[in-house]
Amino acid sequence: MTSSVSGANGADPAKALAAAKATESKSKSLGDKDTFMKLLVAQLKYQDPTKPADSTAFLAQTAQFTQVEKLEDMIGMLQAQRMIGASSLVGKTVTYMDETGAMNTGVITAAKLNGDSEPTLKVGNTDVQLSKVTEVTDTKTA
């Protein structure tokens, strides 16, 4: 007689883990909602039919999925806010620290946001991360 160990909600952990690993290899990050949804579907697919998922656990997972979606929305709004802030600096004179630690001054001609990274400002021919800026002044008074 063989027995299998099942998770608290009746899902076979080995099968769910295998499905999760397959999903993880296709996904860039474990934090996105697509990965979460695939894990939830895999858990439901491989659950033991004689021990279906507990409704409270399923409700908790649905709430977690909603939280992931809301966090992604907030990240998008934060990125938009960062870009608006960086673009408002175009035309301003900034003092910044370069890679060698030297302080330089110049006028910002462009701002860009690359993915999840912080905004990058174009000062002359140099790309400067916003965090490296130590002072901002109005070009007219500089």
C-alpha positions as MATLAB code, in Angstrom:
seq = 'MTSSVSGANGADPAKALAAAKATESKSKSLGDKDTFMKLLVAQLKYQDPTKPADSTAFLAQTAQFTQVEKLEDMIGMLQAQRMIGASSLVGKTVTYMDETGAMNTGVITAAKLNGDSEPTLKVGNTDVQLSKVTEVTDTKTA';
ca = [
       0.000    0.000    0.000;
       1.462    3.333   -1.004;
       0.534    6.707    0.326;
       1.346   10.144   -0.911;
       1.962   13.234    1.094;
      -0.398   16.042    0.172;
      -0.326   19.681    1.083;
      -2.839   21.259    3.413;
      -5.256   21.862    0.586;
      -4.893   18.425   -0.992;
      -2.496   19.424   -3.812;
       0.402   17.070   -4.548;
       3.465   19.185   -3.687;
       5.790   17.343   -6.111;
       3.533   17.919   -9.120;
       2.809   21.520   -8.129;
       6.545   22.140   -7.649;
       7.347   20.677  -11.072;
       4.691   22.877  -12.679;
       5.988   25.890  -10.743;
       9.567   25.259  -11.913;
       8.404   25.031  -15.521;
       6.493   28.274  -15.071;
       9.437   29.926  -13.313;
      11.826   29.147  -16.152;
       9.500   30.871  -18.617;
       8.909   33.890  -16.398;
      11.302   36.758  -15.759;
      10.277   37.179  -12.132;
       8.286   35.256   -9.571;
       6.457   38.408   -8.518;
       4.310   38.957  -11.589;
       0.616   38.149  -11.720;
       0.931   35.708  -14.637;
       3.251   33.493  -12.610;
       0.963   33.668   -9.601;
      -2.027   32.689  -11.715;
      -0.122   29.773  -13.301;
       0.872   28.512   -9.856;
      -2.737   28.723   -8.682;
      -3.980   26.837  -11.764;
      -1.271   24.172  -11.317;
      -2.274   23.758   -7.690;
      -5.913   23.274   -8.643;
      -5.027   20.970  -11.542;
      -2.951   18.609   -9.420;
      -5.049   18.594   -6.265;
      -6.302   15.317   -4.879;
      -9.980   14.978   -5.963;
     -10.803   13.249   -2.684;
      -9.449   16.270   -0.776;
     -10.452   19.398   -2.695;
      -8.962   22.763   -1.876;
     -10.255   24.406    1.258;
     -12.529   27.318    0.331;
     -10.863   29.638    2.852;
      -7.429   28.848    1.422;
      -8.725   29.443   -2.100;
     -10.228   32.767   -1.004;
      -6.908   33.752    0.601;
      -5.063   32.948   -2.638;
      -7.565   35.001   -4.621;
      -6.969   37.912   -2.250;
      -3.208   37.515   -2.733;
      -3.692   37.595   -6.494;
      -5.636   40.838   -6.141;
      -2.827   42.280   -4.028;
      -0.261   41.362   -6.694;
      -2.365   43.120   -9.346;
      -2.716   46.246   -7.200;
       1.022   46.300   -6.481;
       1.750   46.128  -10.208;
      -0.620   49.062  -10.749;
       1.183   51.020   -8.037;
       4.569   50.243   -9.601;
       3.296   51.558  -12.930;
       2.077   54.756  -11.282;
       5.383   55.149   -9.439;
       7.320   54.782  -12.691;
       5.096   57.391  -14.345;
       5.620   59.739  -11.411;
       9.391   59.233  -11.561;
       9.382   60.003  -15.279;
       7.308   63.151  -14.784;
       9.727   64.268  -12.076;
      12.759   63.566  -14.254;
      11.248   65.243  -17.320;
      10.509   68.373  -15.278;
      14.276   68.757  -14.862;
      14.896   69.156  -18.618;
      16.452   72.578  -19.192;
      17.695   72.833  -15.599;
      21.347   73.064  -14.594;
      22.479   70.195  -12.364;
      25.541   69.322  -10.379;
      26.216   65.588  -10.285;
      28.868   63.091   -9.268;
      30.397   61.096  -12.123;
      31.787   57.523  -11.962;
      35.172   58.768  -10.686;
      33.605   60.751   -7.841;
      34.259   64.130   -9.451;
      31.562   66.795   -9.362;
      30.370   68.083  -12.757;
      27.805   70.647  -13.809;
      25.687   70.786  -16.948;
      22.266   71.380  -18.447;
      19.818   68.484  -18.756;
      18.707   68.008  -22.372;
      16.657   64.804  -22.000;
      15.260   62.319  -19.490;
      14.510   58.627  -19.978;
      13.243   55.702  -17.941;
      14.516   52.221  -18.755;
      12.282   49.521  -17.315;
      12.355   49.306  -13.529;
      15.550   51.298  -13.185;
      15.726   54.855  -12.001;
      15.447   57.740  -14.482;
      18.521   58.674  -16.487;
      19.228   62.287  -17.396;
      21.178   63.373  -20.485;
      23.700   66.072  -19.522;
      25.750   67.007  -22.570;
      26.983   63.665  -23.909;
      26.767   61.976  -20.511;
      23.974   59.817  -19.097;
      23.525   60.597  -15.405;
      21.379   58.614  -12.977;
      18.971   60.804  -11.060;
      20.399   59.567   -7.754;
      23.813   61.034   -8.696;
      22.396   64.565   -8.923;
      23.368   66.654   -5.891;
      21.993   70.069   -6.885;
      19.417   71.457   -9.327;
      19.274   75.126  -10.278;
      17.266   77.106  -12.775;
      19.370   77.580  -15.916;
      18.405   81.270  -16.124;
      19.939   81.995  -12.720;
      22.885   79.595  -13.000;
];
